[in-house]
Amino acid sequence: MFKIQNQFKIISIYLFIFLGLLLVNNNLVMANNANSNVNIPRNNNVNNNILTQIRTLHDLLLNEANLFQELYNATRDNLPQDIIINLKNQIRNIHIQSENIRINILSNQ
C-alpha cells in the first residue's frame, strides 16, 4: 500500500517536472522565432502545430493522472484483478501516446 502511494508521488513529481521543462522549451522556441523575419509564416504554422500537440499532451497527462487515481482506488478497494489490469493497460497506452507526441514536439523544434 505504501509502495503504491510512493510510486504515485514519484510519478506526479516527474509529470510536474516534465510540464515545467516543456513550458521552458516552448518559450525558447517562440523567442527564437521572433528573430527570424524570413520564416515568420512557416514558423507560425509550426508554432500552431506545436501548441496543438502540447494541448493534446496536456489532456493525455491529465487523463493519465485520473487513471492513476482510479488504479489507486481500485487497488485500495480490492477490486477484481481484471479491472486493475484494464486500468494498467489504459495507462500504458496513454503513456505510449504521450511519448510519441513528445518525440514529435522535439523533432519539430
C-alpha positions in Angstrom: 0.0 0.0 0.0 2.8 2.4 1.0 4.8 1.4 -2.0 1.9 2.3 -4.4 1.5 5.7 -2.7 5.2 6.4 -3.1 5.0 5.5 -6.7 2.1 7.9 -7.3 4.1 10.7 -5.5 7.2 10.0 -7.7 5.1 9.9 -10.9 3.3 13.1 -10.0 6.7 14.8 -9.4 8.0 13.6 -12.8 4.9 14.8 -14.5 5.3 18.2 -12.9 9.0 18.4 -13.9 8.2 17.4 -17.4 5.5 20.1 -17.8 7.9 22.7 -16.5 10.6 21.7 -18.9 8.0 21.6 -21.7 7.0 25.2 -21.0 10.6 26.3 -20.8 11.4 24.7 -24.2 8.2 26.2 -25.7 9.2 29.7 -24.6 12.7 29.3 -26.1 11.1 28.2 -29.5 8.9 31.3 -29.5 11.8 33.6 -28.6 13.9 32.2 -31.4 11.2 32.6 -34.0 10.9 36.3 -33.3 14.4 36.9 -34.5 13.8 35.5 -38.0 11.7 37.7 -40.2 12.1 35.5 -43.3 10.4 32.4 -41.9 7.5 34.0 -40.0 4.6 32.4 -41.9 6.2 29.0 -41.7 7.2 29.4 -38.0 3.6 30.5 -37.1 2.4 27.2 -38.6 5.0 25.3 -36.7 4.1 27.1 -33.5 0.4 26.4 -34.0 1.2 22.7 -34.7 3.4 22.5 -31.6 0.8 24.3 -29.4 -1.9 21.9 -30.6 0.4 18.9 -29.8 1.1 20.4 -26.3 -2.6 20.8 -25.6 -3.1 17.2 -26.7 -0.2 16.1 -24.5 -1.6 18.1 -21.6 -5.0 16.4 -21.9 -3.4 13.0 -22.1 -1.3 13.6 -19.0 -4.5 14.8 -17.1 -6.3 11.6 -18.3 -3.3 9.5 -17.2 -3.3 11.2 -13.7 -7.0 10.4 -13.4 -6.4 6.8 -14.4 -3.6 6.5 -11.8 -6.1 7.8 -9.2 -8.6 5.2 -10.3 -5.9 2.5 -10.2 -5.0 3.5 -6.7 -8.7 3.4 -5.6 -9.2 0.1 -7.3 -6.2 -1.4 -5.5 -7.2 0.1 -2.2 -10.7 -1.2 -2.5 -9.5 -4.7 -3.6 -11.5 -4.6 -6.9 -11.2 -7.6 -9.2 -7.9 -8.1 -11.0 -9.3 -7.7 -14.5 -10.3 -4.1 -13.6 -6.9 -3.3 -12.3 -5.3 -4.9 -15.4 -7.6 -2.9 -17.7 -6.6 0.4 -15.9 -2.9 -0.5 -16.2 -3.4 -1.2 -19.9 -5.1 2.2 -20.4 -2.3 3.9 -18.5 0.3 2.2 -20.7 -1.5 3.2 -23.9 -1.7 6.8 -22.8 1.9 6.7 -21.9 2.9 5.5 -25.3 0.7 8.2 -27.0 2.3 10.9 -24.8 5.8 9.7 -25.6 5.1 9.8 -29.3 3.8 13.3 -29.0 6.8 14.4 -27.0 9.1 13.0 -29.7 7.1 14.7 -32.4 7.3 18.1 -30.5 11.0 17.8 -30.0 11.6 16.9 -33.7 9.6 20.0 -34.8 11.7 22.4 -32.7 
